Amino acid sequence: MDGTVVVTGAAGGIGSATCRLLAARGVPVAAVDLPDGHGVSRAEPMVRAVRERGGAAVAVAADLRDPTALAAATATVAERLGPIGGVFANAGVLRAGGAASPSDEGWQESFDVNVTGAWNIVRAALPHFRPDGGGIVLTSSIAGAKGMSGFAGYVASKHAVVGLMRALAHELGPRSIRVNTVHPTAVDTPMVNNQDHAQRWTGLRGPEGLAALRDVYRARHLLPVPWLDPSDVAHAVAWLLSAEARYVTGVALPVDAGTLAR
């Protein structure tokens, strides 16, 4: 693929795996994540590791809810690494809460980060895209294709990401910019593989809870795995951004071990 790729939520999990994969293939990467307590991007350690392996990467400290900061950051990225050829809007939050929840905080944060954050980074990057186009991938979820109890804000926001993708695919197609979503099932990251999540789904904590959580997720899949490795999603994203998928746009691509086929 040609041009710099901007990746949000780049400090760990799917975002980090995608940055590493792209950089290993010679693609310049701008790794965007929240600042730490010293104002440094949380993606900085990953970026240092990429550079040590000969990759071209910069770490960007920015909050996706701040469009002004993102506009300045993408301008700097294009100046340092060259025109943008791709965006992977991956940053997201998973907050529990349903209609009977006492607070709207989880609902609002789900939309602020998962939807508005994706919208903000795409808008900030567009002025710096290559004139011959490129690709945009938004991270949705299997929850963006089906319902799930107890996570109303997450499910609704991930469905909204699909609507955003479809609108952008129509709008940006004439510019040769392709727009798609990926829909992972559970991925082995701290967002999913943790004690609180295990207790929520199994009622157990400790090693027993984590083992039971694996069984819960394995039962959802056609393939005999509890969850994916972040690199499994990274490879799908890299393909969608590549010239190999040059005529693929407006597609919601499951990477889900067969969950949605059940």
C-alpha positions as a printed Julia matrix, in Angstrom:
262×3 Matrix{Float64}:
   0.0     0.0    0.0
   1.11    3.57  -0.61
   1.18    6.39   1.91
   1.2     6.72   5.67
  -1.4     4.82   7.7
  -2.9     6.46  10.8
  -3.91    3.98  13.51
  -5.92    4.95  16.59
  -5.97    2.98  19.8
  -2.42    2.05  18.88
  -0.85    1.41  22.28
  -1.97   -2.19  22.6
  -4.16   -4.98  21.33
  -5.41   -4.82  17.75
  -4.02   -1.33  17.16
  -0.5    -2.24  18.23
  -0.57   -5.49  16.25
  -1.66   -3.61  13.14
   1.05   -0.98  13.51
   3.71   -3.66  13.87
   2.43   -5.61  10.88
   2.21   -2.59   8.59
   5.62   -1.28   9.63
   7.16   -4.72   8.98
   5.77   -4.44   5.44
   7.44   -1.07   4.93
   4.39    1.12   5.56
   4.97    4.35   7.54
   2.69    4.36  10.59
   1.3     7.13  12.79
   0.3     5.53  16.09
  -2.35    7.58  17.9
  -3.3     7.06  21.52
  -4.11    9.04  24.65
  -1.29   10.84  26.44
   0.17    9.35  29.6
   0.7    11.37  32.78
   3.62   13.18  31.16
   1.84   14.12  27.94
   3.57   11.37  25.94
   1.5     9.07  23.73
   0.83    5.71  25.33
   1.88    4.24  21.99
   5.46    5.52  22.39
   6.94    2.2   23.69
   5.46    0.31  20.74
   6.74    2.92  18.3
  10.25    2.68  19.74
  10.16   -1.08  19.21
   9.01   -0.58  15.6
  11.85    1.87  14.94
  14.4    -0.51  16.46
  13.33   -3.02  13.82
  13.82   -0.49  11.05
  10.21    0.63  10.64
   9.06    4.19  10.06
   6.67    5.28  12.8
   5.69    8.25  14.95
   3.71    8.27  18.18
   0.9    10.81  18.46
  -0.67   11.84  21.77
  -4.26   12.91  21.14
  -7.78   12.46  22.45
 -10.13   11.42  19.65
 -12.83   13.58  21.19
 -10.77   16.71  20.38
 -11.09   17.44  16.63
  -8.84   20.5   16.82
  -5.97   18.48  18.28
  -6.5    15.75  15.69
  -6.4    18.24  12.83
  -3.05   19.56  14.04
  -1.72   16.05  14.64
  -2.6    14.71  11.18
  -1.04   17.77   9.54
   2.17   17.07  11.43
   2.04   13.38  10.52
   1.69   14.16   6.81
   4.6    16.58   7.01
   6.87   14.08   8.77
   5.92   10.81   7.09
   4.27   11.87   3.84
   0.69   11.92   2.54
  -1.86    9.67   4.21
  -2.91    6.56   2.34
  -4.93    4.86   5.05
  -6.74    5.25   8.36
  -7.53    2.49  10.82
 -10.03    3.99  13.29
  -9.65    1.32  15.91
  -9.87    3.03  19.32
 -12.87    1.96  21.33
 -14.32    1.35  24.77
 -16.47   -1.47  26.12
 -18.81   -0.32  28.88
 -21.48   -2.4   30.52
 -24.95   -0.96  31.02
 -28.55   -1.49  29.99
 -31.85    0.35  30.19
 -32.02   -0.1   33.96
 -28.51    1.25  34.59
 -28.44    4.16  37.05
 -26.08    6.26  34.92
 -25.8     7.34  31.28
 -22.02    7.65  31.53
 -21.24    4.36  29.77
 -23.73    5.13  27.01
 -22.28    8.56  26.32
 -18.67    7.42  26.44
 -19.45    4.6   24.0
 -20.69    7.06  21.42
 -18.06    9.72  22.16
 -15.16    7.31  21.57
 -16.48    4.55  19.32
 -18.44    6.71  16.89
 -17.48   10.38  17.22
 -13.84    9.43  17.68
 -13.87    7.52  14.39
 -15.65   10.41  12.67
 -13.12   12.91  14.03
 -10.01   11.02  12.91
 -11.4    10.43   9.42
 -12.28   14.1    8.99
  -8.87   15.18  10.3
  -7.04   12.84   7.92
  -8.99   13.54   4.73
  -7.24   16.84   3.78
  -3.91   14.97   3.82
  -4.9    11.91   1.77
  -3.0    11.01  -1.35
  -4.66   12.36  -4.5
  -5.03    8.81  -5.82
  -7.05    7.72  -2.81
  -6.51    4.97  -0.28
  -8.41    3.02   2.36
 -10.22    3.53   5.64
 -11.14    0.77   8.07
 -13.35    1.29  11.12
 -13.41   -1.23  13.96
 -16.92   -2.39  14.72
 -17.62   -5.72  16.44
 -19.84   -8.76  16.2
 -21.97   -6.52  18.45
 -22.28   -4.23  15.43
 -24.09   -7.02  13.58
 -26.24   -8.61  16.33
 -27.68   -7.81  19.72
 -26.14   -8.41  23.14
 -27.74   -8.0   26.55
 -26.21   -5.7   29.15
 -24.11   -3.57  26.79
 -26.65   -1.25  25.17
 -24.27    1.64  24.54
 -21.59   -0.6   23.09
 -24.01   -2.47  20.81
 -25.72    0.71  19.61
 -22.43    2.5   19.0
 -20.94   -0.4   17.06
 -24.04   -0.52  14.86
 -23.62    3.22  14.34
 -20.04    2.64  13.19
 -21.43    0.5   10.36
 -23.8     3.29   9.35
 -20.9     5.73   9.36
 -18.86    3.37   7.19
 -21.65    3.05   4.64
 -22.17    6.81   4.46
 -18.43    7.42   4.02
 -18.13    4.7    1.38
 -20.71    6.54  -0.71
 -19.21    9.97  -0.08
 -15.56    9.08  -0.6
 -15.85    6.55  -3.41
 -15.49    9.25  -6.09
 -12.13   10.11  -4.5
 -11.0     6.46  -4.78
 -11.08    6.14  -0.99
 -12.48    2.79   0.09
 -14.24    2.46   3.46
 -14.99   -0.8    5.3
 -15.54   -2.16   8.8
 -14.07   -5.17  10.58
 -16.18   -7.08  13.08
 -14.03   -9.06  15.51
 -15.36  -11.57  17.97
 -13.65  -11.66  21.37
  -9.94  -10.89  21.11
  -7.32  -11.82  23.68
  -6.76   -8.31  25.02
  -7.19   -6.77  28.5
 -10.57   -5.38  27.36
 -11.97   -8.93  27.28
  -9.62  -11.25  29.16
  -9.97   -9.79  32.66
 -11.47  -10.65  36.03
 -14.38   -8.18  35.9
 -15.47   -9.41  32.49
 -15.18  -13.02  33.65
 -17.35  -12.36  36.7
 -19.95  -10.52  34.61
 -20.36  -13.5   32.27
 -19.72  -16.44  34.61
 -20.26  -15.23  38.17
 -16.77  -16.45  39.05
 -13.45  -14.74  39.77
  -9.84  -15.9   39.85
  -8.46  -18.66  37.65
 -11.84  -20.43  37.7
 -13.58  -17.35  36.3
 -11.07  -16.89  33.51
 -11.27  -20.57  32.59
 -15.07  -20.39  32.54
 -14.91  -17.27  30.39
 -12.89  -19.17  27.81
 -15.63  -21.82  27.74
 -18.33  -19.15  27.3
 -16.6   -17.66  24.29
 -15.62  -21.01  22.78
 -19.28  -22.04  22.78
 -20.15  -19.04  20.6
 -17.82  -19.98  17.76
 -17.96  -22.51  14.96
 -14.18  -22.85  15.14
 -12.82  -24.41  18.36
 -11.2   -21.31  19.86
 -12.22  -19.04  22.76
 -10.94  -15.86  21.15
  -8.65  -14.43  18.5
  -5.13  -13.12  18.72
  -4.86   -9.39  17.88
  -2.72  -10.3   14.88
  -5.65  -12.19  13.35
  -7.59   -8.93  13.07
  -4.47   -6.99  12.04
  -4.02   -9.2    8.97
  -7.62   -8.58   7.89
  -7.16   -4.83   8.33
  -3.9    -4.84   6.39
  -5.63   -6.62   3.52
  -8.52   -4.15   3.46
  -6.04   -1.27   3.34
  -3.92   -2.87   0.63
  -4.13   -2.71  -3.15
  -5.25   -6.35  -3.05
  -8.62   -5.02  -1.87
  -8.67   -2.08  -4.25
 -12.29   -2.69  -5.28
 -13.61   -3.66  -1.85
 -15.67   -0.9   -0.25
 -18.82   -0.64   1.83
 -18.17   -4.1    3.31
 -18.71   -5.25   6.9
 -16.09   -8.0    7.26
 -16.49  -10.47  10.16
 -13.3   -11.81  11.72
 -15.21  -13.9   14.21
 -14.38  -17.63  14.13
 -17.89  -18.21  12.74
 -19.89  -16.46  15.47
 -22.24  -14.66  13.11
 -22.79  -17.84  11.07
 -24.29  -19.7   14.05
